[in-house]
């Protein structure tokens, strides 16, 4: 969850919340009582696990199964006891269970049902707040902004007003409108009545400055956030981001010193492990690969840090792949990732990179045995792999230059020269030097589509459009087939389609197009739409959320008058 962090938002959760629902139940039957009792029990246990994980700065995967159990019990209450006074409780628990399980669309449906059918419920404010967070997680910044502005400007939820203003600014950041974010936060910081939210406000301000490229201002904001932090968790998050700002600004020594200072004050194992991961990455970046691997290995060997050993093992494999360029050791290290119980995203990345490394290793071996005539084609495919799959443009550059220098295949040479120009301009940020390479493409290969791109970038008039060709391929048939075959094996973009197909962000205004970036994370099926009847207003719980047969599911009835306190019965001690 990108926007929900313990140090930023948890104070603003409804502390009365679902966990405080200890009022009695009207026993309409033992089954109903047991269902609600266990729904609440599973939910509270999940909340405890999640908050413990947030305190320690680690993922809350232990809570997932408990939320799932609570969701199923809540769905059963909604289906079988729709006239109960506890349906709004069940909807909130269900929505929060979906939210913390990162099923944000389903969470939104439950919050909407609660606010629509139970407008007088004491949980409406929390449902609206959580809806705003869910919209942010779904990159629906405008919808989130509308909710948070309503809370910030309204009178019904005074406890969350300060933090709503912070999240309003966060919604501008999510939209990429950093100045709006900065203006919103600056007004909040200047309001002495909102001092409780200032630590969070400075944290968001730092993120906005960092995203806009004003690193000195970002570092200052993070320092303020650390100084105003209410506890060690908030201070740790602020200093960790401050270290990121220092690293982005090239202050590598200062960054490492800050990590060492933080480690000297830290006694919590999870946060120590997170620091070791950050320090290891920094060591690898500055060329001390072996020292970085040793730092990662300490995390791998720590039995107290749960999900982090898998991430550390992935970093070891990455260090061998990119730092040492030892592909054999990288493959061995990637094999070990799955044994460390990594989070799903790390597992998916490790699987993808392992496959890429294996194929790259095969092609490098083929290159060693290839005839001189085959080397340019292999160099081009390897360059494409390094640029798109491995995201190592500095390595790709050498192979592209080799193709250009060889020059035996004019089409591959023209395409490679254009790639060299692109890397010089956008990776090395040498715009002036890049222009000479674009000019070379125009001068040496004037009749190619790559020269057309060069002309557009240089502001030269276009060449007369050629007569329509019989084929869409710019390569000769033999070369095209060979390139496509090799590219398919490598799982890298097709060389025949590399330039002239997919626009790269940041250069589309120049007309420069390069190959598709491969996408290796596991496919996630879209969430099923909620079943509803717009004419009748009936709302049905997700069928996956309950064991109740579909034909027995019923609509949520409009709220019934609440029972008097004397009618409520406390749960028996036997349960």
HELIX and SHEET records of a PDB file:
HELIX    1   1 UNK A    6  UNK A    9  1                                   4    
HELIX    2   2 UNK A   10  UNK A   12  5                                   3    
HELIX    3   3 UNK A   18  UNK A   20  5                                   3    
HELIX    4   4 UNK A   30  UNK A   56  1                                  27    
HELIX    5   5 UNK A   61  UNK A   63  5                                   3    
HELIX    6   6 UNK A   64  UNK A   80  1                                  17    
HELIX    7   7 UNK A   87  UNK A  100  1                                  14    
HELIX    8   8 UNK A  104  UNK A  117  1                                  14    
HELIX    9   9 UNK A  124  UNK A  137  1                                  14    
HELIX   10  10 UNK A  141  UNK A  153  1                                  13    
HELIX   11  11 UNK A  158  UNK A  160  5                                   3    
HELIX   12  12 UNK A  161  UNK A  174  1                                  14    
HELIX   13  13 UNK A  178  UNK A  189  1                                  12    
HELIX   14  14 UNK A  192  UNK A  197  5                                   6    
HELIX   15  15 UNK A  198  UNK A  212  1                                  15    
HELIX   16  16 UNK A  215  UNK A  228  1                                  14    
HELIX   17  17 UNK A  232  UNK A  248  1                                  17    
HELIX   18  18 UNK A  252  UNK A  265  1                                  14    
HELIX   19  19 UNK A  269  UNK A  285  1                                  17    
HELIX   20  20 UNK A  289  UNK A  300  1                                  12    
HELIX   21  21 UNK A  308  UNK A  318  1                                  11    
HELIX   22  22 UNK A  319  UNK A  324  3                                   6    
HELIX   23  23 UNK A  327  UNK A  337  1                                  11    
HELIX   24  24 UNK A  338  UNK A  340  5                                   3    
HELIX   25  25 UNK A  344  UNK A  369  1                                  26    
HELIX   26  26 UNK A  372  UNK A  384  1                                  13    
HELIX   27  27 UNK A  385  UNK A  389  3                                   5    
HELIX   28  28 UNK A  393  UNK A  406  1                                  14    
HELIX   29  29 UNK A  410  UNK A  422  1                                  13    
HELIX   30  30 UNK A  423  UNK A  427  3                                   5    
HELIX   31  31 UNK A  431  UNK A  444  1                                  14    
HELIX   32  32 UNK A  449  UNK A  458  1                                  10    
HELIX   33  33 UNK A  477  UNK A  490  1                                  14    
HELIX   34  34 UNK A  495  UNK A  497  5                                   3    
HELIX   35  35 UNK A  508  UNK A  510  5                                   3    
HELIX   36  36 UNK A  543  UNK A  545  5                                   3    
HELIX   37  37 UNK A  550  UNK A  552  5                                   3    
HELIX   38  38 UNK A  565  UNK A  567  5                                   3    
SHEET    1   A 2 UNK A 502  UNK A 503  0                                        
SHEET    2   A 2 UNK A 513  UNK A 514 -1                                        
SHEET    1   B 2 UNK A 532  UNK A 533  0                                        
SHEET    2   B 2 UNK A 538  UNK A 539 -1                                        
END                                                                             
